[in-house]
Amino acid sequence: MRHGKKVNHLGRKSAHRKAMLANMACSLIEHKRINTTVAKAKALKQFVEPLITRSKAENNQSAEKGTHNRRIAFKNLRDKYAVNELFSVVSEKVADRPGGYTRIIKLGNRLGDNADMAMIELVDFNEVYNAGKPKKKSTRRSRRGGKSSGDEAPKAEETKVEETKVEEPVVVEEASPEAEAKQETESQPENEVKKEDDSKE
């Protein structure tokens, strides 16, 4: 029985599996998205997200801790170019995100062996998904309750309101049916007189 053993072996021995995940993680960091099977994508997500968290933590810690994090990342990735990319470009981009740095999108089945395929990508590097969403400003409120410089009431000089003239709407009265009938009867004799003049000529 395999109770409590959550690791997906992916049909490989441990050395082969670690090498494969390291290569896939380097490709993901370099290209920002890769296509693979769903099982490998889920295993890669568990492999690469702790490394991204370590790269993000380097900015907030001392140089000694930063070096330690770089060495752990290099032990897992085994590629110094990928480590540099991770600790420079990727860590800056994901600085505000508290976790969930990757996204898995299912693509359907592969033609050859009908395997479930998926695309795994770094969330912050997808311009299509993030185009419509404006970045939120994170505001930190102090517990003291004091007003900060931005919370001061605006001065009276700045809050002058320009007066605008409001024109009164013109009311057009609709004529009743009786009034329309009177106008028609008044206009008919004139037309008849004109017709008679035309016939005399």
C-alpha positions in Angstrom: 0.0 0.0 0.0 1.1 3.5 -0.7 -0.7 5.5 1.9 0.5 9.1 2.3 2.9 8.8 -0.7 1.9 11.7 -2.9 4.9 11.9 -5.3 4.0 11.0 -8.9 7.0 9.0 -10.1 6.1 9.7 -13.7 7.4 6.2 -14.7 11.0 7.1 -13.9 13.7 6.5 -11.3 14.4 9.4 -9.0 17.6 10.6 -10.8 15.9 10.6 -14.2 12.8 12.4 -12.7 14.9 15.1 -11.0 16.9 15.7 -14.2 13.7 16.0 -16.3 12.0 18.4 -13.8 15.2 20.5 -13.7 15.3 20.8 -17.5 11.6 21.6 -17.7 11.9 24.2 -15.0 14.8 25.8 -16.9 12.7 25.9 -20.1 9.8 27.4 -18.2 11.9 30.1 -16.7 13.5 30.9 -20.1 10.5 30.7 -22.3 7.8 31.6 -19.7 5.5 28.8 -21.0 5.9 25.2 -22.2 3.6 22.5 -23.5 3.8 19.1 -21.8 1.5 16.4 -20.4 -0.9 17.3 -17.5 0.9 14.9 -15.1 4.3 16.4 -15.8 2.9 19.9 -15.6 1.5 19.2 -12.1 4.8 17.8 -11.0 6.6 20.8 -12.4 4.3 23.2 -10.6 5.3 21.6 -7.3 9.0 21.7 -8.2 9.3 25.3 -9.5 7.0 27.4 -7.3 9.1 27.0 -4.1 12.2 28.1 -6.1 10.3 31.2 -7.3 9.3 32.0 -3.7 13.0 31.7 -2.7 14.0 34.1 -5.5 11.4 36.6 -4.4 12.6 36.4 -0.8 16.2 37.4 -1.7 15.2 41.1 -2.1 13.9 41.2 1.5 16.8 39.4 3.2 20.4 39.9 3.9 23.2 39.1 1.3 24.0 35.9 3.2 20.5 34.6 3.0 20.3 35.7 -0.7 23.4 33.6 -1.5 22.0 30.6 0.3 18.8 30.9 -1.8 20.7 31.1 -5.0 22.7 28.0 -4.1 19.6 26.0 -3.3 18.1 27.1 -6.7 21.2 26.2 -8.5 21.2 22.8 -6.8 17.7 22.1 -8.2 18.0 23.8 -11.6 21.7 23.0 -12.5 21.8 25.9 -14.9 23.4 29.3 -14.0 21.6 31.2 -16.8 18.2 30.0 -15.6 19.2 30.9 -12.0 20.2 34.5 -13.1 16.9 34.9 -15.0 14.9 33.6 -12.0 16.6 35.9 -9.5 16.5 39.0 -11.8 13.6 39.1 -14.2 11.1 36.6 -12.7 11.5 37.7 -9.1 10.9 41.4 -10.0 7.8 40.5 -12.0 6.2 38.3 -9.3 7.2 40.5 -6.3 3.6 41.5 -5.5 2.1 38.0 -5.9 1.7 36.0 -2.7 1.8 32.6 -4.4 0.4 30.7 -7.4 3.0 31.8 -9.9 2.1 29.3 -12.5 -1.1 28.4 -14.4 -1.9 25.1 -16.1 -4.2 25.2 -19.1 -5.4 21.9 -20.6 -5.0 21.6 -24.4 -6.7 18.3 -25.2 -5.2 15.0 -26.2 -2.0 14.2 -28.1 -2.5 12.6 -31.5 0.1 9.9 -31.1 -0.8 8.3 -27.7 -3.9 10.2 -26.7 -2.1 11.7 -23.6 -3.7 14.7 -21.8 -1.7 17.7 -22.9 -1.4 21.0 -21.0 0.4 24.3 -21.2 2.1 25.5 -18.0 3.0 29.2 -17.9 4.2 31.9 -15.5 1.1 33.9 -14.7 2.6 37.4 -14.7 4.2 37.0 -18.1 0.9 36.4 -19.9 0.0 39.8 -21.6 -3.3 38.6 -22.9 -4.9 37.6 -19.6 -3.4 40.6 -17.7 -4.2 43.3 -20.4 -7.7 44.2 -19.1 -6.9 44.0 -15.4 -5.4 47.3 -13.9 -2.7 46.8 -11.3 -4.1 47.4 -7.8 -2.2 49.8 -5.5 -1.4 48.1 -2.3 -1.9 50.5 0.6 -0.7 49.8 4.0 -2.6 51.3 6.9 -0.8 51.9 10.2 -2.4 50.7 13.4 -1.7 54.0 15.2 -4.6 55.7 13.5 -2.7 58.9 12.7 -3.4 60.7 9.5 -0.8 60.4 6.8 0.1 63.3 4.5 -2.1 62.0 1.8 -5.2 61.9 4.0 -5.3 65.7 4.7 -8.4 67.5 3.8 -8.1 69.4 0.5 -7.7 73.2 0.8 -10.5 75.6 0.1 -8.6 77.2 -2.8 -8.4 73.9 -4.6 -12.0 73.0 -4.3 -13.5 76.0 -6.2 -16.5 74.9 -8.2 -17.2 76.7 -11.5 -20.7 78.0 -11.7 -22.6 76.9 -14.8 -25.7 78.5 -16.2 -28.6 76.2 -16.5 -31.0 77.0 -19.3 -34.7 76.5 -18.7 -36.2 73.8 -21.0 -38.5 75.1 -23.7 -42.0 73.6 -23.2 -43.9 72.9 -26.4 -47.6 72.5 -26.0 -49.3 69.8 -28.1 -52.4 70.9 -29.8 -55.6 69.1 -29.0 -57.6 67.3 -31.8 -60.3 70.0 -31.6 -57.8 72.8 -32.2 -56.3 70.9 -35.1 -59.8 70.5 -36.6 -60.4 74.3 -36.4 -57.1 75.0 -38.1 -58.1 72.6 -41.0 -61.5 74.3 -41.5 -59.9 77.7 -41.5 -57.4 76.7 -44.1 -59.9 75.0 -46.4 -61.9 78.1 -47.5 -58.6 79.8 -48.6 -57.8 76.8 -50.7 -61.3 76.8 -52.3 -61.0 80.5 -53.1 -57.7 79.9 -54.8 -59.2 77.0 -56.9 -62.1 79.2 -57.9 -59.7 82.0 -59.0 -57.7 79.5 -61.0 -60.8 78.2 -62.8 -62.0 81.8 -63.7 -58.7 82.6 -65.3 
